[in-house]
Amino acid sequence: MPPATGDRIVIKLDELLHQRRMTLTELAERVDITLANLSILKTGKAKAIRFSTLEAICAVLDCQPGDLIGYQPD
């Protein structure tokens, strides 16, 4: 999903989940976060993410924060 107008931070969770053949529900269970909150992150509507959540997602997906979050300049 492309970022909304003016949004420069891009969440690449869909790509990582697809590469790992994992569902959003499975990730939510393994990270111990609600599916609703993970969906907000996935769609790029989140305004913040806790480092502990980011760390847990990276541990489960075996990735670096930069694999999950990107910056898209104007």
FIMI-162707 format. One record per atom (N, C-alpha, C, O, CB): residue number from 0; residue in three letters; atom name; y, x, z. Coordinates in pm, 1 decimal. Glycine has a CB too. Layout:
BEGIN
+-----+---------+-------+----------+----------+----------+
! num ! residuo ! atomo !       c2 !       c1 !       c3 !
+-----+---------+-------+----------+----------+----------+
! NUM !     ala !    CA !        Y !        X !        Z !
...
+-----+---------+-------+----------+----------+----------+
//
This chain:
BEGIN
+-----+---------+-------+----------+----------+----------+
! num ! residuo ! atomo !       c2 !       c1 !       c3 !
+-----+---------+-------+----------+----------+----------+
!   0 !     met !     N !   -117.0 !     84.2 !      0.0 !
!   0 !     met !    CA !      0.0 !      0.0 !      0.0 !
!   0 !     met !     C !    123.3 !     88.7 !      0.0 !
!   0 !     met !     O !    136.2 !    174.8 !     87.0 !
!   0 !     met !    CB !     -0.2 !    -95.8 !    120.9 !
!   1 !     pro !     N !    214.1 !     70.4 !    -94.7 !
!   1 !     pro !    CA !    333.8 !    153.5 !    -98.1 !
!   1 !     pro !     C !    424.9 !    122.0 !     19.2 !
!   1 !     pro !     O !    425.1 !     10.0 !     70.4 !
!   1 !     pro !    CB !    408.8 !    134.0 !   -229.6 !
!   2 !     pro !     N !    502.9 !    221.7 !     61.8 !
!   2 !     pro !    CA !    590.8 !    197.8 !    174.9 !
!   2 !     pro !     C !    701.9 !     99.9 !    139.8 !
!   2 !     pro !     O !    741.7 !     88.3 !     23.9 !
!   2 !     pro !    CB !    650.2 !    328.4 !    223.6 !
!   3 !     ala !     N !    751.2 !     29.9 !    240.9 !
!   3 !     ala !    CA !    862.6 !    -62.7 !    219.2 !
!   3 !     ala !     C !    987.7 !     16.5 !    185.6 !
!   3 !     ala !     O !    997.3 !    135.0 !    217.6 !
!   3 !     ala !    CB !    886.5 !   -152.1 !    344.0 !
!   4 !     thr !     N !   1082.7 !    -48.3 !    121.7 !
!   4 !     thr !    CA !   1206.8 !     16.9 !     83.6 !
!   4 !     thr !     C !   1270.8 !     82.8 !    204.7 !
!   4 !     thr !     O !   1287.1 !     19.8 !    309.3 !
!   4 !     thr !    CB !   1303.4 !    -83.5 !     19.8 !
!   5 !     gly !     N !   1307.0 !    210.2 !    190.2 !
!   5 !     gly !    CA !   1371.0 !    283.4 !    298.5 !
!   5 !     gly !     C !   1274.0 !    352.7 !    392.3 !
!   5 !     gly !     O !   1315.7 !    437.3 !    471.3 !
!   5 !     gly !    CB !   1456.1 !    191.4 !    376.6 !
!   6 !     asp !     N !   1146.2 !    319.6 !    386.2 !
!   6 !     asp !    CA !   1047.0 !    384.8 !    471.6 !
!   6 !     asp !     C !   1004.9 !    516.7 !    408.9 !
!   6 !     asp !     O !    965.3 !    521.7 !    292.5 !
!   6 !     asp !    CB !    924.0 !    293.4 !    493.7 !
!   7 !     arg !     N !   1013.7 !    622.2 !    486.6 !
!   7 !     arg !    CA !    977.3 !    754.2 !    435.3 !
!   7 !     arg !     C !    847.7 !    806.3 !    495.2 !
!   7 !     arg !     O !    785.5 !    896.7 !    439.5 !
!   7 !     arg !    CB !   1088.3 !    852.5 !    462.4 !
!   8 !     ile !     N !    806.8 !    750.3 !    607.8 !
!   8 !     ile !    CA !    681.1 !    791.1 !    669.7 !
!   8 !     ile !     C !    569.9 !    704.4 !    610.9 !
!   8 !     ile !     O !    577.5 !    581.5 !    612.5 !
!   8 !     ile !    CB !    687.0 !    778.0 !    826.6 !
!   9 !     val !     N !    467.9 !    769.8 !    559.7 !
!   9 !     val !    CA !    357.4 !    700.8 !    493.3 !
!   9 !     val !     C !    230.1 !    720.9 !    575.3 !
!   9 !     val !     O !    196.6 !    833.3 !    612.8 !
!   9 !     val !    CB !    338.3 !    752.7 !    347.2 !
!  10 !     ile !     N !    160.4 !    612.2 !    602.3 !
!  10 !     ile !    CA !     33.2 !    617.4 !    674.1 !
!  10 !     ile !     C !    -79.4 !    611.5 !    571.3 !
!  10 !     ile !     O !    -86.3 !    519.0 !    490.4 !
!  10 !     ile !    CB !     21.1 !    500.3 !    778.3 !
!  11 !     lys !     N !   -167.0 !    711.0 !    575.5 !
!  11 !     lys !    CA !   -274.1 !    723.4 !    475.5 !
!  11 !     lys !     C !   -410.8 !    689.1 !    534.9 !
!  11 !     lys !     O !   -511.6 !    751.9 !    502.7 !
!  11 !     lys !    CB !   -276.8 !    865.7 !    417.8 !
!  12 !     leu !     N !   -411.9 !    588.6 !    621.8 !
!  12 !     leu !    CA !   -534.8 !    550.6 !    690.6 !
!  12 !     leu !     C !   -637.5 !    491.9 !    595.2 !
!  12 !     leu !     O !   -756.8 !    519.3 !    608.6 !
!  12 !     leu !    CB !   -504.4 !    451.2 !    800.7 !
!  13 !     asp !     N !   -593.3 !    411.6 !    499.3 !
!  13 !     asp !    CA !   -686.9 !    352.4 !    402.9 !
!  13 !     asp !     C !   -767.3 !    459.4 !    329.7 !
!  13 !     asp !     O !   -889.0 !    447.8 !    315.1 !
!  13 !     asp !    CB !   -611.2 !    266.1 !    301.6 !
!  14 !     glu !     N !   -698.7 !    562.7 !    284.2 !
!  14 !     glu !    CA !   -766.1 !    669.5 !    209.9 !
!  14 !     glu !     C !   -868.5 !    741.4 !    297.0 !
!  14 !     glu !     O !   -980.0 !    769.8 !    253.1 !
!  14 !     glu !    CB !   -663.7 !    769.8 !    156.2 !
!  15 !     leu !     N !   -829.4 !    770.4 !    421.2 !
!  15 !     leu !    CA !   -921.9 !    839.7 !    510.8 !
!  15 !     leu !     C !  -1043.6 !    754.3 !    544.0 !
!  15 !     leu !     O !  -1155.8 !    804.7 !    547.8 !
!  15 !     leu !    CB !   -850.7 !    879.6 !    638.9 !
!  16 !     leu !     N !  -1022.0 !    626.5 !    568.0 !
!  16 !     leu !    CA !  -1134.3 !    536.6 !    596.6 !
!  16 !     leu !     C !  -1228.4 !    527.9 !    477.0 !
!  16 !     leu !     O !  -1350.4 !    530.3 !    492.8 !
!  16 !     leu !    CB !  -1083.1 !    396.3 !    634.0 !
!  17 !     his !     N !  -1171.1 !    517.7 !    358.1 !
!  17 !     his !    CA !  -1252.7 !    510.7 !    237.2 !
!  17 !     his !     C !  -1334.9 !    638.9 !    219.7 !
!  17 !     his !     O !  -1453.6 !    632.8 !    187.9 !
!  17 !     his !    CB !  -1163.7 !    486.9 !    113.6 !
!  18 !     gln !     N !  -1272.0 !    753.6 !    240.3 !
!  18 !     gln !    CA !  -1342.0 !    881.9 !    226.3 !
!  18 !     gln !     C !  -1457.4 !    894.1 !    325.7 !
!  18 !     gln !     O !  -1561.1 !    952.6 !    294.5 !
!  18 !     gln !    CB !  -1244.2 !    998.1 !    245.8 !
!  19 !     arg !     N !  -1438.5 !    838.7 !    445.3 !
!  19 !     arg !    CA !  -1541.4 !    849.1 !    548.9 !
!  19 !     arg !     C !  -1637.4 !    730.6 !    549.5 !
!  19 !     arg !     O !  -1727.6 !    723.2 !    632.9 !
!  19 !     arg !    CB !  -1476.5 !    861.6 !    684.2 !
!  20 !     arg !     N !  -1617.5 !    638.2 !    456.3 !
!  20 !     arg !    CA !  -1700.1 !    517.8 !    447.2 !
!  20 !     arg !     C !  -1706.5 !    446.2 !    583.1 !
!  20 !     arg !     O !  -1813.7 !    413.5 !    634.1 !
!  20 !     arg !    CB !  -1842.7 !    553.8 !    398.5 !
!  21 !     met !     N !  -1587.2 !    423.6 !    639.1 !
!  21 !     met !    CA !  -1576.1 !    361.5 !    770.0 !
!  21 !     met !     C !  -1483.5 !    240.9 !    758.9 !
!  21 !     met !     O !  -1386.1 !    242.9 !    683.7 !
!  21 !     met !    CB !  -1523.7 !    462.9 !    876.1 !
!  22 !     thr !     N !  -1514.3 !    136.9 !    833.7 !
!  22 !     thr !    CA !  -1429.0 !     18.9 !    832.7 !
!  22 !     thr !     C !  -1321.4 !     32.1 !    940.1 !
!  22 !     thr !     O !  -1333.5 !    111.9 !   1033.0 !
!  22 !     thr !    CB !  -1512.5 !   -109.3 !    854.6 !
!  23 !     leu !     N !  -1218.1 !    -46.6 !    925.5 !
!  23 !     leu !    CA !  -1111.5 !    -48.9 !   1024.7 !
!  23 !     leu !     C !  -1166.3 !    -97.0 !   1159.0 !
!  23 !     leu !     O !  -1126.5 !    -47.3 !   1264.4 !
!  23 !     leu !    CB !   -995.3 !   -139.3 !    977.8 !
!  24 !     thr !     N !  -1257.0 !   -193.1 !   1154.6 !
!  24 !     thr !    CA !  -1319.0 !   -244.6 !   1277.0 !
!  24 !     thr !     C !  -1398.1 !   -135.5 !   1348.8 !
!  24 !     thr !     O !  -1390.1 !   -122.5 !   1470.9 !
!  24 !     thr !    CB !  -1411.0 !   -363.3 !   1244.5 !
!  25 !     glu !     N !  -1473.4 !    -58.0 !   1273.2 !
!  25 !     glu !    CA !  -1551.6 !     50.6 !   1333.7 !
!  25 !     glu !     C !  -1458.5 !    155.2 !   1396.4 !
!  25 !     glu !     O !  -1484.2 !    203.8 !   1506.5 !
!  25 !     glu !    CB !  -1643.7 !    117.1 !   1227.7 !
!  26 !     leu !     N !  -1351.1 !    189.1 !   1325.8 !
!  26 !     leu !    CA !  -1256.2 !    285.2 !   1380.8 !
!  26 !     leu !     C !  -1193.0 !    231.3 !   1508.9 !
!  26 !     leu !     O !  -1179.2 !    304.4 !   1607.0 !
!  26 !     leu !    CB !  -1147.5 !    318.4 !   1277.6 !
!  27 !     ala !     N !  -1155.3 !    105.8 !   1508.1 !
!  27 !     ala !    CA !  -1094.1 !     44.0 !   1626.5 !
!  27 !     ala !     C !  -1188.1 !     53.4 !   1746.8 !
!  27 !     ala !     O !  -1144.6 !     84.6 !   1857.6 !
!  27 !     ala !    CB !  -1058.4 !   -104.0 !   1598.2 !
!  28 !     glu !     N !  -1314.8 !     26.8 !   1725.2 !
!  28 !     glu !    CA !  -1412.5 !     34.2 !   1833.7 !
!  28 !     glu !     C !  -1429.8 !    176.6 !   1883.8 !
!  28 !     glu !     O !  -1437.6 !    199.8 !   2004.5 !
!  28 !     glu !    CB !  -1546.6 !    -21.0 !   1787.9 !
!  29 !     arg !     N !  -1435.7 !    271.4 !   1792.3 !
!  29 !     arg !    CA !  -1459.4 !    411.2 !   1830.4 !
!  29 !     arg !     C !  -1337.8 !    475.4 !   1897.2 !
!  29 !     arg !     O !  -1351.8 !    565.6 !   1979.7 !
!  29 !     arg !    CB !  -1498.5 !    492.1 !   1708.1 !
!  30 !     val !     N !  -1218.3 !    428.0 !   1860.5 !
!  30 !     val !    CA !  -1095.5 !    482.3 !   1917.7 !
!  30 !     val !     C !  -1054.9 !    404.2 !   2042.9 !
!  30 !     val !     O !   -971.5 !    450.3 !   2120.8 !
!  30 !     val !    CB !   -982.1 !    479.2 !   1813.7 !
!  31 !     asp !     N !  -1113.7 !    286.9 !   2061.7 !
!  31 !     asp !    CA !  -1081.4 !    197.9 !   2173.5 !
!  31 !     asp !     C !   -936.2 !    150.8 !   2164.7 !
!  31 !     asp !     O !   -858.0 !    164.7 !   2258.8 !
!  31 !     asp !    CB !  -1106.2 !    269.1 !   2308.2 !
!  32 !     ile !     N !   -903.2 !     94.7 !   2048.3 !
!  32 !     ile !    CA !   -772.0 !     35.8 !   2023.1 !
!  32 !     ile !     C !   -798.4 !   -100.6 !   1960.6 !
!  32 !     ile !     O !   -899.8 !   -119.5 !   1893.4 !
!  32 !     ile !    CB !   -681.7 !    127.9 !   1929.3 !
!  33 !     thr !     N !   -708.9 !   -194.6 !   1982.0 !
!  33 !     thr !    CA !   -732.9 !   -327.3 !   1925.0 !
!  33 !     thr !     C !   -722.8 !   -321.6 !   1773.4 !
!  33 !     thr !     O !   -648.4 !   -241.0 !   1717.6 !
!  33 !     thr !    CB !   -632.8 !   -430.4 !   1981.5 !
!  34 !     leu !     N !   -797.5 !   -406.8 !   1709.2 !
!  34 !     leu !    CA !   -794.2 !   -415.8 !   1563.5 !
!  34 !     leu !     C !   -653.6 !   -453.8 !   1517.0 !
!  34 !     leu !     O !   -606.5 !   -404.9 !   1414.3 !
!  34 !     leu !    CB !   -898.1 !   -518.9 !   1512.6 !
!  35 !     ala !     N !   -587.5 !   -540.0 !   1592.0 !
!  35 !     ala !    CA !   -451.4 !   -582.0 !   1556.3 !
!  35 !     ala !     C !   -355.2 !   -463.0 !   1556.1 !
!  35 !     ala !     O !   -276.0 !   -447.9 !   1463.1 !
!  35 !     ala !    CB !   -401.3 !   -690.2 !   1653.9 !
!  36 !     asn !     N !   -361.4 !   -379.2 !   1658.7 !
!  36 !     asn !    CA !   -272.2 !   -263.0 !   1664.9 !
!  36 !     asn !     C !   -305.1 !   -161.3 !   1556.2 !
!  36 !     asn !     O !   -215.0 !    -99.4 !   1499.5 !
!  36 !     asn !    CB !   -281.0 !   -196.7 !   1802.2 !
!  37 !     leu !     N !   -432.0 !   -144.2 !   1527.6 !
!  37 !     leu !    CA !   -470.5 !    -52.0 !   1421.5 !
!  37 !     leu !     C !   -425.7 !   -105.1 !   1285.2 !
!  37 !     leu !     O !   -385.8 !    -27.4 !   1198.4 !
!  37 !     leu !    CB !   -622.5 !    -29.2 !   1422.8 !
!  38 !     ser !     N !   -432.2 !   -234.7 !   1266.4 !
!  38 !     ser !    CA !   -385.3 !   -296.2 !   1142.1 !
!  38 !     ser !     C !   -235.0 !   -275.8 !   1123.7 !
!  38 !     ser !     O !   -188.7 !   -251.3 !   1012.4 !
!  38 !     ser !    CB !   -418.5 !   -446.2 !   1140.8 !
!  39 !     ile !     N !   -159.4 !   -285.7 !   1232.5 !
!  39 !     ile !    CA !    -15.2 !   -262.3 !   1226.3 !
!  39 !     ile !     C !     12.5 !   -118.4 !   1181.6 !
!  39 !     ile !     O !    102.2 !    -93.7 !   1101.1 !
!  39 !     ile !    CB !     51.0 !   -290.4 !   1364.0 !
!  40 !     leu !     N !    -64.2 !    -25.8 !   1234.0 !
!  40 !     leu !    CA !    -49.5 !    113.7 !   1193.2 !
!  40 !     leu !     C !    -86.7 !    130.9 !   1046.6 !
!  40 !     leu !     O !    -14.3 !    195.3 !    970.7 !
!  40 !     leu !    CB !   -136.2 !    205.0 !   1281.0 !
!  41 !     lys !     N !   -198.9 !     73.4 !   1007.1 !
!  41 !     lys !    CA !   -249.0 !     88.5 !    870.3 !
!  41 !     lys !     C !   -151.3 !     35.2 !    766.6 !
!  41 !     lys !     O !   -136.6 !     93.7 !    659.3 !
!  41 !     lys !    CB !   -382.0 !     17.6 !    855.7 !
!  42 !     thr !     N !    -85.1 !    -74.2 !    797.3 !
!  42 !     thr !    CA !      6.2 !   -135.0 !    700.4 !
!  42 !     thr !     C !    144.2 !    -69.4 !    700.7 !
!  42 !     thr !     O !    230.8 !   -107.4 !    621.9 !
!  42 !     thr !    CB !     20.4 !   -283.1 !    728.9 !
!  43 !     gly !     N !    165.1 !     28.3 !    788.4 !
!  43 !     gly !    CA !    292.7 !     97.4 !    791.8 !
!  43 !     gly !     C !    401.0 !     23.3 !    867.7 !
!  43 !     gly !     O !    518.8 !     58.0 !    857.8 !
!  43 !     gly !    CB !    338.6 !    122.4 !    653.9 !
!  44 !     lys !     N !    362.5 !    -78.0 !    943.2 !
!  44 !     lys !    CA !    460.1 !   -157.4 !   1018.1 !
!  44 !     lys !     C !    485.5 !   -103.3 !   1158.4 !
!  44 !     lys !     O !    575.8 !   -150.2 !   1227.6 !
!  44 !     lys !    CB !    413.2 !   -300.4 !   1027.3 !
!  45 !     ala !     N !    406.5 !     -5.2 !   1200.3 !
!  45 !     ala !    CA !    423.9 !     52.6 !   1333.5 !
!  45 !     ala !     C !    551.6 !    135.5 !   1337.8 !
!  45 !     ala !     O !    584.8 !    205.2 !   1242.0 !
!  45 !     ala !    CB !    301.9 !    139.2 !   1372.4 !
!  46 !     lys !     N !    621.0 !    127.2 !   1447.4 !
!  46 !     lys !    CA !    743.5 !    204.8 !   1466.0 !
!  46 !     lys !     C !    717.4 !    332.6 !   1543.9 !
!  46 !     lys !     O !    802.6 !    421.4 !   1548.2 !
!  46 !     lys !    CB !    848.6 !    121.2 !   1537.4 !
!  47 !     ala !     N !    600.2 !    342.5 !   1605.4 !
!  47 !     ala !    CA !    565.3 !    460.0 !   1685.2 !
!  47 !     ala !     C !    414.4 !    467.1 !   1700.1 !
!  47 !     ala !     O !    343.7 !    368.5 !   1679.3 !
!  47 !     ala !    CB !    633.9 !    455.8 !   1824.4 !
!  48 !     ile !     N !    366.6 !    584.2 !   1736.0 !
!  48 !     ile !    CA !    225.1 !    602.5 !   1768.3 !
!  48 !     ile !     C !    216.7 !    701.5 !   1883.6 !
!  48 !     ile !     O !    283.1 !    805.2 !   1882.7 !
!  48 !     ile !    CB !    142.9 !    652.8 !   1643.4 !
!  49 !     arg !     N !    136.0 !    669.2 !   1981.1 !
!  49 !     arg !    CA !    117.5 !    759.6 !   2094.8 !
!  49 !     arg !     C !     34.8 !    879.3 !   2049.6 !
!  49 !     arg !     O !    -55.6 !    867.2 !   1967.0 !
!  49 !     arg !    CB !     48.7 !    686.7 !   2214.4 !
!  50 !     phe !     N !     67.8 !    994.1 !   2105.5 !
!  50 !     phe !    CA !     -9.1 !   1113.6 !   2072.4 !
!  50 !     phe !     C !   -155.6 !   1097.3 !   2109.5 !
!  50 !     phe !     O !   -243.1 !   1148.3 !   2039.6 !
!  50 !     phe !    CB !     49.2 !   1235.4 !   2142.8 !
!  51 !     ser !     N !   -183.2 !   1027.4 !   2217.8 !
!  51 !     ser !    CA !   -323.3 !   1007.5 !   2258.2 !
!  51 !     ser !     C !   -398.1 !    924.3 !   2154.6 !
!  51 !     ser !     O !   -515.7 !    949.1 !   2128.3 !
!  51 !     ser !    CB !   -330.9 !    939.1 !   2396.4 !
!  52 !     thr !     N !   -330.7 !    826.1 !   2095.9 !
!  52 !     thr !    CA !   -391.9 !    744.9 !   1990.2 !
!  52 !     thr !     C !   -411.3 !    828.7 !   1865.1 !
!  52 !     thr !     O !   -516.9 !    823.4 !   1802.1 !
!  52 !     thr !    CB !   -305.3 !    620.6 !   1958.8 !
!  53 !     leu !     N !   -310.5 !    905.6 !   1829.1 !
!  53 !     leu !    CA !   -319.8 !    992.8 !   1712.3 !
!  53 !     leu !     C !   -432.7 !   1093.5 !   1729.3 !
!  53 !     leu !     O !   -509.0 !   1119.3 !   1636.2 !
!  53 !     leu !    CB !   -186.9 !   1065.7 !   1688.6 !
!  54 !     glu !     N !   -442.3 !   1149.5 !   1848.3 !
!  54 !     glu !    CA !   -548.6 !   1245.9 !   1876.9 !
!  54 !     glu !     C !   -687.0 !   1181.0 !   1864.2 !
!  54 !     glu !     O !   -778.6 !   1240.6 !   1807.7 !
!  54 !     glu !    CB !   -530.5 !   1304.9 !   2017.8 !
!  55 !     ala !     N !   -701.6 !   1060.2 !   1916.5 !
!  55 !     ala !    CA !   -830.4 !    991.2 !   1910.0 !
!  55 !     ala !     C !   -868.0 !    957.1 !   1765.3 !
!  55 !     ala !     O !   -983.5 !    972.7 !   1725.7 !
!  55 !     ala !    CB !   -826.4 !    863.3 !   1995.0 !
!  56 !     ile !     N !   -771.3 !    910.9 !   1687.5 !
!  56 !     ile !    CA !   -798.1 !    879.4 !   1547.0 !
!  56 !     ile !     C !   -839.4 !   1005.6 !   1471.8 !
!  56 !     ile !     O !   -935.1 !   1004.0 !   1394.4 !
!  56 !     ile !    CB !   -673.9 !    815.2 !   1480.6 !
!  57 !     cys !     N !   -766.7 !   1114.8 !   1495.1 !
!  57 !     cys !    CA !   -799.2 !   1240.7 !   1427.7 !
!  57 !     cys !     C !   -937.5 !   1292.1 !   1467.9 !
!  57 !     cys !     O !  -1009.7 !   1347.7 !   1385.1 !
!  57 !     cys !    CB !   -693.1 !   1346.3 !   1459.3 !
!  58 !     ala !     N !   -974.2 !   1273.6 !   1594.8 !
!  58 !     ala !    CA !  -1106.4 !   1317.3 !   1640.5 !
!  58 !     ala !     C !  -1216.5 !   1237.7 !   1572.0 !
!  58 !     ala !     O !  -1315.7 !   1294.7 !   1526.6 !
!  58 !     ala !    CB !  -1118.1 !   1303.1 !   1792.8 !
!  59 !     val !     N !  -1199.4 !   1106.7 !   1564.4 !
!  59 !     val !    CA !  -1301.4 !   1021.4 !   1503.0 !
!  59 !     val !     C !  -1310.0 !   1045.2 !   1352.6 !
!  59 !     val !     O !  -1419.5 !   1048.9 !   1296.6 !
!  59 !     val !    CB !  -1271.4 !    873.6 !   1531.1 !
!  60 !     leu !     N !  -1196.3 !   1061.2 !   1287.4 !
!  60 !     leu !    CA !  -1195.4 !   1079.6 !   1141.8 !
!  60 !     leu !     C !  -1208.4 !   1226.0 !   1100.5 !
!  60 !     leu !     O !  -1213.2 !   1257.2 !    981.5 !
!  60 !     leu !    CB !  -1068.1 !   1022.2 !   1083.6 !
!  61 !     asp !     N !  -1214.2 !   1315.5 !   1199.2 !
!  61 !     asp !    CA !  -1224.8 !   1459.0 !   1173.7 !
!  61 !     asp !     C !  -1116.4 !   1503.5 !   1074.8 !
!  61 !     asp !     O !  -1144.8 !   1556.4 !    967.3 !
!  61 !     asp !    CB !  -1365.6 !   1494.2 !   1119.2 !
!  62 !     cys !     N !   -991.0 !   1479.7 !   1115.6 !
!  62 !     cys !    CA !   -878.9 !   1513.7 !   1028.8 !
!  62 !     cys !     C !   -764.1 !   1570.3 !   1111.5 !
!  62 !     cys !     O !   -770.0 !   1572.6 !   1234.5 !
!  62 !     cys !    CB !   -832.2 !   1390.3 !    949.2 !
!  63 !     gln !     N !   -662.3 !   1614.9 !   1044.6 !
!  63 !     gln !    CA !   -540.2 !   1662.9 !   1106.9 !
!  63 !     gln !     C !   -435.1 !   1552.1 !   1100.8 !
!  63 !     gln !     O !   -444.1 !   1465.3 !   1014.0 !
!  63 !     gln !    CB !   -489.2 !   1792.6 !   1037.4 !
!  64 !     pro !     N !   -336.0 !   1552.2 !   1189.8 !
!  64 !     pro !    CA !   -231.9 !   1450.2 !   1184.6 !
!  64 !     pro !     C !   -164.9 !   1440.7 !   1046.7 !
!  64 !     pro !     O !   -129.5 !   1331.6 !   1002.0 !
!  64 !     pro !    CB !   -127.2 !   1479.0 !   1290.4 !
!  65 !     gly !     N !   -148.0 !   1552.8 !    981.2 !
!  65 !     gly !    CA !    -87.5 !   1553.2 !    847.8 !
!  65 !     gly !     C !   -173.2 !   1486.3 !    742.1 !
!  65 !     gly !     O !   -122.5 !   1446.4 !    637.3 !
!  65 !     gly !    CB !    -59.1 !   1693.4 !    805.8 !
!  66 !     asp !     N !   -302.9 !   1473.6 !    768.4 !
!  66 !     asp !    CA !   -391.1 !   1401.2 !    676.1 !
!  66 !     asp !     C !   -368.5 !   1251.0 !    688.3 !
!  66 !     asp !     O !   -393.0 !   1175.7 !    594.0 !
!  66 !     asp !    CB !   -539.3 !   1435.5 !    703.8 !
!  67 !     leu !     N !   -322.0 !   1208.7 !    804.1 !
!  67 !     leu !    CA !   -303.7 !   1067.2 !    834.0 !
!  67 !     leu !     C !   -159.7 !   1020.5 !    809.4 !
!  67 !     leu !     O !   -136.9 !    907.7 !    765.7 !
!  67 !     leu !    CB !   -342.9 !   1039.9 !    978.0 !
!  68 !     ile !     N !    -64.1 !   1107.4 !    837.8 !
!  68 !     ile !    CA !     76.3 !   1072.3 !    828.5 !
!  68 !     ile !     C !    145.6 !   1165.7 !    730.4 !
!  68 !     ile !     O !    129.5 !   1287.5 !    737.9 !
!  68 !     ile !    CB !    143.8 !   1078.5 !    966.8 !
!  69 !     gly !     N !    221.5 !   1109.5 !    639.6 !
!  69 !     gly !    CA !    294.8 !   1189.0 !    542.9 !
!  69 !     gly !     C !    441.4 !   1151.4 !    539.6 !
!  69 !     gly !     O !    481.8 !   1047.0 !    590.8 !
!  69 !     gly !    CB !    234.4 !   1173.4 !    405.7 !
!  70 !     tyr !     N !    519.2 !   1237.1 !    479.1 !
!  70 !     tyr !    CA !    662.9 !   1212.3 !    461.5 !
!  70 !     tyr !     C !    691.4 !   1203.9 !    313.7 !
!  70 !     tyr !     O !    654.2 !   1292.5 !    236.7 !
!  70 !     tyr !    CB !    749.7 !   1323.7 !    528.5 !
!  71 !     gln !     N !    757.5 !   1096.7 !    274.5 !
!  71 !     gln !    CA !    790.0 !   1075.0 !    134.0 !
!  71 !     gln !     C !    942.5 !   1077.7 !    119.0 !
!  71 !     gln !     O !   1010.1 !    980.6 !    153.0 !
!  71 !     gln !    CB !    730.2 !    939.4 !     82.2 !
!  72 !     pro !     N !    996.2 !   1188.7 !     68.2 !
!  72 !     pro !    CA !   1141.5 !   1196.2 !     52.1 !
!  72 !     pro !     C !   1191.3 !   1099.2 !    -54.2 !
!  72 !     pro !     O !   1116.8 !   1057.4 !   -142.7 !
!  72 !     pro !    CB !   1183.4 !   1338.2 !     16.0 !
!  73 !     asp !     N !   1318.2 !   1064.9 !    -43.2 !
!  73 !     asp !    CA !   1378.2 !    974.4 !   -143.1 !
!  73 !     asp !     C !   1372.4 !   1031.7 !   -281.7 !
!  73 !     asp !     O !   1418.4 !    968.4 !   -376.7 !
!  73 !     asp !    CB !   1521.9 !    943.8 !   -107.9 !
+-----+---------+-------+----------+----------+----------+
//
